[in-house]
Amino acid sequence: MTQQTDLRTEASAVTEAIAARAASLRPDDLTSDTIKVAKHCLLDWFAVALAGMQEPLSAILLKEAAEEGGAPQATIMGLGADGSAAKGTVAQAALIHGSASHALDFDDVNMTLSGHPTVPVAPVVLALAEHRGLTGRDVVTAFVAGYETECRIGALVGPSHYKAGFHATGTIGCFGAAAAAAHLLGLDAATTAVALGIAGTQSAGLKSQFGTMCKPLHAGKAAVNGLLAARLAARGFTGRPDILEANLGFAKTMSADLDAERALSEPPYGFHIHDNLFKYHAACYLTHSTIDAVRRLADDNDIAADQVAGIRLHVDPGHFDVCHIAEPTTGLQVKFSLRHTAAMALAGVDTGRFESYSDATANRADLVALRRCVEVSPDGGPGTEARVEMTTNDGGQFSMTYDVGVPSRDLPDQERRLIGKFNGLVEPLLGSSASDRLRQRILSLESLDTIGCLHDDIVRLSRDAA
């Protein structure tokens, strides 16, 4: 980085150091690959956000915003009476878009965070930059600042935070949103630390809500709470500037760990964003290794669903607290069912289409019969890895270990796969040509003189499609 910060490793300075890092980040600090990965995150975000705006959760939040009213500051997709985009407050945009983009559980993941890094941050930087007339370059830099803040705090509190029952997307995501908003507002390191303090006291999100609308609401609340934290700090509102390490602060009340050295160490590729993991199945990320392993075993060995006598999944015990709904009855519950998603993979259901996760799919007789042939054992791992053992009716034994938690270093291939995902989600909503125009805008984001032109595109394209 061109502007070096003294990142002291003693626990007494960790909030200050993380805040300084976020506040000091400049566009020239970002490599071309870092910018490319950031754009990949935002391309993926727009796809899942536009698709997520079709969900019942989003309709409820839109009705609330319409009744609430407010200044026309930032574009909100779907707020118009005809279903197109209109404008509401920056806070409304952050809440609605943050929630909608997590509604399908199809958004990206970072294992250092133990959560979804983009959904709390992207809605804030896009809405605030639109309102303030900022550039695409400003958006990319602030987005990376927020993303890195989330991951450093995720590293600080370690896996014990998530294992205790906290949904890191909500609890840690609000810090990322605050850091990103503070960056766009031009706050210095000391004021950014206060913003993190204000965010920390609003930190919330419980894993017990998985399978309900509250899980995506965690992302929206993280976005709007972080935004509020930065705005209040800019106005002189006070909060502890050592919230992360303080006695009775974030780490000491919500984690069994406080590892400042781990939080402040440099990731192998310079930025945590290079370890971003994209989802190509529209379900909980911890189901993805199982889906891929089951599908590859069946394809590689030419095994049809009716030839399978049984499947045993060996996964990390943590899966049982997240995605082990044994007998799902709704499409939303299917997303958190290892047994049912394994059955879908075996039956050839397209797990990359969010339409596949319906109440009808949850109760389809052949899939119910298949999932009852699946046993899940908490003796695998680590992390996202799954070992699948498949037995056929004739006594055949097949096994495979697969881990989707390995980041791609082939950025052209990653972009190709993300474009396919983007097209699959956006084309049905906007049409092929409009989808292509929007995609091209996003992939050239750093060259935009004003982020407003991107939102103008969304308004126009949404009205054309409505």
C-alpha positions as CSV (number, residue, x, y, z in Angstrom):
1,M,0.0,0.0,0.0
2,T,1.2,3.5,-0.8
3,Q,0.1,4.9,2.6
4,Q,1.6,2.6,5.3
5,T,-0.1,2.4,8.7
6,D,1.5,1.2,11.9
7,L,-0.6,-1.9,12.6
8,R,0.3,-2.6,16.2
9,T,-0.4,-6.2,17.2
10,E,-1.3,-5.7,20.8
11,A,-5.0,-6.2,21.6
12,S,-5.3,-2.7,23.0
13,A,-5.0,-1.1,19.6
14,V,-6.9,-3.5,17.3
15,T,-9.9,-1.3,16.6
16,E,-7.7,1.7,16.0
17,A,-5.5,-0.3,13.6
18,I,-8.4,-1.8,11.6
19,A,-10.0,1.7,11.3
20,A,-6.7,3.2,10.2
21,R,-6.3,0.6,7.5
22,A,-9.8,1.2,6.1
23,A,-9.5,5.0,6.3
24,S,-6.1,5.1,4.6
25,L,-7.0,2.9,1.6
26,R,-6.6,4.7,-1.7
27,P,-7.4,3.6,-5.3
28,D,-3.7,3.3,-6.2
29,D,-3.3,0.7,-3.4
30,L,-5.5,-1.7,-5.4
31,T,-3.9,-4.0,-8.0
32,S,-5.6,-4.7,-11.2
33,D,-6.5,-8.2,-10.0
34,T,-8.0,-6.7,-6.7
35,I,-10.1,-4.4,-8.8
36,K,-11.2,-7.3,-11.0
37,V,-12.3,-9.4,-8.0
38,A,-14.1,-6.5,-6.5
39,K,-16.1,-6.1,-9.8
40,H,-16.8,-9.8,-9.8
41,C,-18.3,-9.4,-6.3
42,L,-20.4,-6.5,-7.4
43,L,-21.5,-8.3,-10.7
44,D,-22.6,-11.2,-8.6
45,W,-24.3,-8.9,-6.1
46,F,-26.4,-7.2,-8.8
47,A,-27.5,-10.6,-10.1
48,V,-28.7,-11.9,-6.8
49,A,-30.1,-8.6,-5.7
50,L,-32.2,-8.2,-8.9
51,A,-33.4,-11.7,-8.6
52,G,-34.0,-11.4,-4.8
53,M,-36.2,-8.4,-5.4
54,Q,-38.8,-10.8,-6.7
55,E,-39.0,-12.6,-3.3
56,P,-41.9,-12.1,-0.8
57,L,-39.4,-10.6,1.7
58,S,-38.7,-7.8,-0.7
59,A,-42.3,-7.1,-1.4
60,I,-42.9,-6.6,2.4
61,L,-39.9,-4.3,2.8
62,L,-41.0,-2.3,-0.3
63,K,-44.5,-1.8,1.1
64,E,-43.0,-0.6,4.4
65,A,-40.7,1.9,2.6
66,A,-43.6,3.2,0.4
67,E,-45.8,3.7,3.5
68,E,-42.8,5.3,5.4
69,G,-42.0,7.7,2.6
70,G,-38.8,9.8,2.5
71,A,-36.5,11.9,0.4
72,P,-35.6,10.6,-3.1
73,Q,-31.9,10.0,-2.5
74,A,-31.1,6.6,-3.9
75,T,-32.5,4.1,-6.4
76,I,-34.5,1.3,-5.0
77,M,-35.3,-1.5,-7.4
78,G,-39.0,-2.3,-7.4
79,L,-40.2,0.8,-5.5
80,G,-42.1,2.2,-8.4
81,A,-45.9,1.6,-8.7
82,D,-45.3,-0.4,-11.9
83,G,-42.7,-2.6,-10.3
84,S,-39.8,-0.7,-11.7
85,A,-37.1,1.3,-9.9
86,A,-37.7,4.5,-8.1
87,K,-35.9,6.5,-5.4
88,G,-36.1,6.4,-1.6
89,T,-33.7,7.3,1.2
90,V,-30.1,5.9,1.2
91,A,-31.1,4.0,4.4
92,Q,-34.1,2.5,2.8
93,A,-32.0,1.4,-0.2
94,A,-29.4,-0.1,2.1
95,L,-32.0,-2.1,4.1
96,I,-34.0,-3.3,1.1
97,H,-31.2,-4.2,-1.2
98,G,-29.1,-5.7,1.6
99,S,-32.0,-8.0,2.5
100,A,-33.0,-8.8,-1.1
101,S,-29.5,-9.7,-2.1
102,H,-29.3,-12.4,0.6
103,A,-32.9,-13.6,0.2
104,L,-31.9,-16.4,-2.2
105,D,-28.9,-17.4,-0.2
106,F,-27.0,-17.3,-3.5
107,D,-24.5,-14.5,-2.7
108,D,-20.8,-14.9,-2.1
109,V,-18.8,-16.2,1.0
110,N,-15.5,-15.6,2.7
111,M,-14.4,-18.2,5.2
112,T,-12.2,-15.7,7.2
113,L,-15.4,-13.8,7.8
114,S,-17.5,-17.1,8.2
115,G,-20.2,-15.3,6.4
116,H,-21.3,-13.4,3.3
117,P,-19.1,-10.3,2.8
118,T,-20.7,-8.4,-0.1
119,V,-24.3,-8.1,0.9
120,P,-23.8,-5.8,3.9
121,V,-21.4,-3.6,2.1
122,A,-22.4,-3.3,-1.6
123,P,-25.9,-1.7,-1.0
124,V,-24.3,1.0,1.2
125,V,-21.5,2.0,-1.1
126,L,-23.8,2.0,-4.2
127,A,-26.6,4.0,-2.5
128,L,-24.4,6.5,-0.7
129,A,-22.2,7.1,-3.8
130,E,-25.3,7.7,-5.9
131,H,-26.6,10.2,-3.4
132,R,-23.3,12.0,-3.2
133,G,-22.5,12.0,-6.9
134,L,-19.3,9.9,-6.5
135,T,-17.4,7.9,-9.1
136,G,-17.1,4.2,-9.8
137,R,-13.5,4.3,-8.6
138,D,-14.7,5.7,-5.3
139,V,-17.2,2.8,-5.1
140,V,-14.6,0.1,-5.7
141,T,-12.2,1.5,-3.2
142,A,-14.8,1.9,-0.4
143,F,-16.2,-1.5,-1.1
144,V,-12.7,-3.1,-0.7
145,A,-12.2,-1.1,2.5
146,G,-15.4,-2.4,3.9
147,Y,-14.8,-6.0,2.8
148,E,-11.3,-6.0,4.3
149,T,-12.7,-4.6,7.6
150,E,-15.2,-7.5,7.8
151,C,-12.5,-10.1,7.2
152,R,-10.1,-8.7,9.7
153,I,-12.8,-8.7,12.4
154,G,-13.8,-12.2,11.4
155,A,-10.1,-13.2,11.9
156,L,-10.1,-11.4,15.2
157,V,-13.0,-13.3,16.7
158,G,-12.3,-16.6,14.9
159,P,-14.7,-19.5,14.3
160,S,-15.9,-19.5,17.9
161,H,-18.1,-16.4,17.2
162,Y,-20.0,-18.3,14.5
163,K,-20.1,-21.5,16.4
164,A,-21.7,-19.7,19.4
165,G,-24.7,-19.0,17.2
166,F,-24.0,-15.6,15.8
167,H,-24.7,-15.0,12.1
168,A,-21.5,-13.2,11.1
169,T,-23.1,-11.7,8.0
170,G,-25.1,-9.6,10.3
171,T,-22.9,-9.2,13.4
172,I,-19.6,-8.5,11.6
173,G,-21.2,-7.2,8.4
174,C,-22.3,-4.0,10.1
175,F,-18.6,-3.2,10.7
176,G,-17.8,-3.6,7.0
177,A,-20.8,-1.4,6.1
178,A,-19.6,1.3,8.6
179,A,-16.1,1.2,7.3
180,A,-17.2,1.5,3.7
181,A,-19.6,4.3,4.4
182,A,-16.9,6.1,6.5
183,H,-14.5,5.8,3.6
184,L,-17.0,7.4,1.2
185,L,-17.7,10.2,3.7
186,G,-14.0,10.9,3.9
187,L,-13.7,10.2,7.7
188,D,-10.3,10.1,9.2
189,A,-9.0,7.1,11.1
190,A,-10.1,8.3,14.6
191,T,-13.6,9.0,13.4
192,T,-13.8,5.7,11.6
193,A,-12.9,4.0,14.8
194,V,-15.8,5.8,16.5
195,A,-18.0,4.6,13.6
196,L,-17.0,1.1,14.3
197,G,-17.9,1.6,17.9
198,I,-21.3,2.8,17.0
199,A,-21.7,-0.1,14.6
200,G,-20.6,-2.6,17.2
201,T,-23.3,-1.8,19.7
202,Q,-25.9,-2.4,16.9
203,S,-24.3,-5.8,16.0
204,A,-26.9,-8.5,15.8
205,G,-27.9,-11.7,14.0
206,L,-28.7,-15.2,15.3
207,K,-28.3,-18.5,13.4
208,S,-31.5,-19.8,15.0
209,Q,-33.3,-17.6,12.4
210,F,-31.9,-19.6,9.4
211,G,-34.8,-20.8,7.3
212,T,-36.8,-17.7,7.9
213,M,-37.0,-14.2,6.4
214,C,-34.9,-12.9,9.3
215,K,-31.7,-14.5,7.9
216,P,-31.6,-12.1,4.9
217,L,-32.9,-9.3,7.1
218,H,-29.6,-9.7,9.0
219,A,-27.7,-8.5,5.9
220,G,-30.1,-5.6,5.4
221,K,-29.9,-4.5,9.0
222,A,-26.1,-4.8,9.0
223,A,-26.0,-2.5,5.9
224,V,-28.3,0.2,7.3
225,N,-26.8,0.0,10.9
226,G,-23.3,0.4,9.5
227,L,-24.5,3.3,7.3
228,L,-26.1,5.0,10.3
229,A,-23.0,4.5,12.4
230,A,-20.7,6.3,9.9
231,R,-23.2,9.1,9.4
232,L,-23.6,9.7,13.1
233,A,-19.8,9.6,13.7
234,A,-19.4,12.2,10.9
235,R,-21.8,14.4,12.9
236,G,-19.9,14.1,16.2
237,F,-21.9,11.3,17.8
238,T,-19.8,9.4,20.3
239,G,-19.0,5.7,20.7
240,R,-16.1,3.7,22.0
241,P,-13.2,3.7,19.6
242,D,-11.9,0.4,21.0
243,I,-15.2,-1.5,20.7
244,L,-13.5,-4.7,19.4
245,E,-11.1,-5.2,22.2
246,A,-12.8,-3.4,25.1
247,N,-13.8,-5.1,28.3
248,L,-17.4,-6.2,27.6
249,G,-16.9,-5.1,24.0
250,F,-17.5,-7.1,20.8
251,A,-14.8,-9.8,21.0
252,K,-15.0,-10.4,24.7
253,T,-18.8,-10.8,24.8
254,M,-19.4,-12.6,21.4
255,S,-16.3,-14.8,21.0
256,A,-14.0,-17.1,22.9
257,D,-11.1,-15.6,20.9
258,L,-9.4,-12.3,20.6
259,D,-6.4,-12.8,18.2
260,A,-5.1,-9.4,17.2
261,E,-2.1,-10.8,15.4
262,R,-4.4,-12.9,13.3
263,A,-6.6,-9.9,12.6
264,L,-3.8,-7.6,11.5
265,S,-1.6,-10.0,9.6
266,E,-1.4,-9.6,5.8
267,P,-3.3,-12.2,3.7
268,P,-1.3,-14.1,1.1
269,Y,-2.5,-12.1,-1.8
270,G,-2.5,-8.7,-0.1
271,F,-6.2,-8.4,0.4
272,H,-8.8,-10.8,1.8
273,I,-11.1,-10.2,-1.1
274,H,-8.9,-12.5,-3.2
275,D,-10.2,-15.4,-1.1
276,N,-13.8,-14.6,-2.0
277,L,-15.9,-17.7,-2.8
278,F,-18.8,-17.5,-5.3
279,K,-21.9,-19.7,-5.1
280,Y,-23.0,-21.5,-8.2
281,H,-25.8,-23.4,-6.3
282,A,-28.7,-21.3,-4.9
283,A,-28.5,-22.9,-1.4
284,C,-26.5,-22.6,1.8
285,Y,-22.8,-22.7,1.0
286,L,-22.2,-25.6,3.3
287,T,-24.4,-27.8,1.0
288,H,-22.2,-27.0,-2.1
289,S,-19.4,-29.5,-1.6
290,T,-22.0,-32.3,-1.1
291,I,-24.0,-31.2,-4.2
292,D,-20.8,-31.2,-6.4
293,A,-19.5,-34.5,-5.0
294,V,-22.9,-36.3,-5.5
295,R,-23.3,-35.0,-9.0
296,R,-19.7,-35.8,-10.0
297,L,-19.9,-39.3,-8.5
298,A,-23.1,-40.0,-10.4
299,D,-21.8,-38.5,-13.7
300,D,-18.3,-40.0,-13.6
301,N,-19.7,-43.5,-12.9
302,D,-22.9,-43.3,-14.9
303,I,-25.1,-43.9,-11.9
304,A,-28.8,-43.1,-12.2
305,A,-30.9,-42.1,-9.2
306,D,-32.9,-45.3,-9.2
307,Q,-29.7,-47.3,-9.0
308,V,-28.7,-45.8,-5.6
309,A,-29.3,-47.8,-2.4
310,G,-27.9,-45.2,0.0
311,I,-25.6,-42.2,0.4
312,R,-23.6,-41.3,3.5
313,L,-22.3,-37.7,3.9
314,H,-19.3,-37.0,6.1
315,V,-19.2,-33.3,7.0
316,D,-17.8,-31.0,9.7
317,P,-20.1,-31.1,12.8
318,G,-20.8,-27.4,12.3
319,H,-23.0,-28.3,9.3
320,F,-25.6,-29.7,11.8
321,D,-26.3,-26.3,13.2
322,V,-26.6,-24.7,9.8
323,C,-27.9,-26.9,7.0
324,H,-29.2,-30.1,8.5
325,I,-33.0,-29.7,8.2
326,A,-33.7,-33.4,7.8
327,E,-37.3,-33.2,6.5
328,P,-37.8,-29.8,4.8
329,T,-41.4,-28.8,3.9
330,T,-40.7,-25.5,2.2
331,G,-38.4,-24.2,-0.6
332,L,-36.6,-22.0,1.9
333,Q,-35.9,-25.0,4.2
334,V,-34.6,-27.0,1.2
335,K,-31.7,-24.5,1.0
336,F,-30.6,-25.6,4.4
337,S,-31.0,-29.4,4.0
338,L,-28.0,-31.5,3.1
339,R,-30.2,-34.5,2.6
340,H,-32.6,-32.8,0.2
341,T,-30.0,-31.0,-1.8
342,A,-28.1,-34.2,-2.2
343,A,-31.3,-35.8,-3.5
344,M,-31.7,-32.9,-6.0
345,A,-28.2,-33.3,-7.2
346,L,-28.7,-37.0,-7.8
347,A,-32.0,-36.5,-9.5
348,G,-30.6,-34.0,-11.9
349,V,-32.4,-30.9,-10.6
350,D,-30.7,-27.7,-11.6
351,T,-29.5,-26.5,-8.2
352,G,-28.2,-23.2,-9.8
353,R,-31.7,-21.9,-10.4
354,F,-33.5,-20.3,-7.5
355,E,-36.9,-21.6,-8.9
356,S,-35.7,-25.1,-8.0
357,Y,-36.1,-24.3,-4.3
358,S,-39.9,-24.3,-4.1
359,D,-42.4,-25.8,-1.8
360,A,-43.2,-28.3,-4.6
361,T,-39.6,-29.4,-4.8
362,A,-39.5,-29.9,-1.0
363,N,-42.5,-32.2,-1.2
364,R,-41.8,-34.0,-4.5
365,A,-42.3,-37.7,-3.9
366,D,-39.2,-39.0,-5.7
367,L,-37.0,-36.4,-3.9
368,V,-38.5,-37.2,-0.5
369,A,-37.8,-40.9,-1.1
370,L,-34.2,-40.1,-2.2
371,R,-33.4,-37.9,0.7
372,R,-34.5,-40.7,3.1
373,C,-31.7,-42.8,1.6
374,V,-29.2,-40.1,2.7
375,E,-27.4,-40.3,6.1
376,V,-25.3,-37.4,7.5
377,S,-22.4,-38.1,9.8
378,P,-20.7,-35.3,11.8
379,D,-17.2,-36.9,11.4
380,G,-15.9,-35.1,8.3
381,G,-14.3,-31.8,7.5
382,P,-12.7,-29.6,8.0
383,G,-14.9,-26.6,7.2
384,T,-16.7,-26.8,3.9
385,E,-15.3,-30.1,2.8
386,A,-17.6,-33.1,2.3
387,R,-16.9,-36.8,1.8
388,V,-19.6,-38.7,0.0
389,E,-20.0,-42.4,0.0
390,M,-22.5,-43.9,-2.5
391,T,-23.8,-47.4,-2.5
392,T,-25.7,-48.8,-5.5
393,N,-28.3,-51.5,-5.6
394,D,-25.9,-54.1,-7.0
395,G,-23.4,-53.5,-4.1
396,G,-21.2,-51.0,-5.8
397,Q,-19.2,-48.6,-3.6
398,F,-18.2,-45.2,-4.7
399,S,-16.7,-42.2,-2.8
400,M,-15.4,-38.7,-3.4
401,T,-14.1,-35.9,-1.3
402,Y,-14.8,-32.4,-2.5
403,D,-14.2,-28.9,-1.1
404,V,-15.8,-25.7,-2.6
405,G,-13.9,-23.6,0.0
406,V,-10.8,-23.3,-2.2
407,P,-10.8,-19.8,-3.9
408,S,-10.3,-19.7,-7.7
409,R,-7.1,-18.1,-9.0
410,D,-8.2,-18.3,-12.6
411,L,-9.9,-14.9,-12.8
412,P,-10.9,-15.2,-16.5
413,D,-12.6,-18.5,-15.8
414,Q,-14.3,-17.1,-12.7
415,E,-15.6,-14.2,-14.7
416,R,-16.9,-16.6,-17.4
417,R,-18.8,-18.6,-14.7
418,L,-20.2,-15.4,-13.1
419,I,-21.4,-14.0,-16.4
420,G,-23.3,-17.3,-16.9
421,K,-24.8,-16.9,-13.4
422,F,-25.6,-13.3,-14.0
423,N,-27.3,-14.0,-17.3
424,G,-29.3,-16.8,-15.8
425,L,-30.7,-14.6,-13.1
426,V,-31.0,-11.2,-14.9
427,E,-32.1,-12.1,-18.5
428,P,-35.5,-13.4,-17.4
429,L,-36.1,-10.1,-15.6
430,L,-34.7,-7.5,-18.1
431,G,-34.2,-9.4,-21.3
432,S,-30.9,-10.4,-23.1
433,S,-29.8,-7.0,-24.5
434,A,-30.6,-5.1,-21.3
435,S,-28.9,-7.7,-19.2
436,D,-25.8,-7.4,-21.4
437,R,-25.7,-3.6,-21.1
438,L,-26.0,-3.7,-17.4
439,R,-23.3,-6.4,-17.1
440,Q,-20.9,-4.3,-19.3
441,R,-21.5,-1.3,-17.1
442,I,-20.6,-3.2,-13.9
443,L,-17.5,-4.8,-15.4
444,S,-16.2,-1.3,-16.3
445,L,-17.3,0.2,-13.0
446,E,-13.9,1.8,-12.1
447,S,-14.1,3.9,-15.3
448,L,-17.5,5.5,-14.5
449,D,-17.4,9.2,-13.8
450,T,-20.5,9.0,-11.8
451,I,-22.2,6.0,-10.2
452,G,-25.5,7.7,-11.0
453,C,-25.4,6.5,-14.6
454,L,-25.4,2.9,-13.5
455,H,-28.5,3.5,-11.4
456,D,-30.1,5.4,-14.3
457,D,-29.6,2.3,-16.4
458,I,-31.3,0.2,-13.7
459,V,-34.3,2.6,-13.6
460,R,-34.6,2.7,-17.4
461,L,-34.1,-1.1,-17.9
462,S,-36.5,-1.9,-15.1
463,R,-39.2,0.3,-16.6
464,D,-38.7,-1.2,-20.0
465,A,-39.1,-4.6,-18.6
466,A,-42.1,-3.8,-16.3
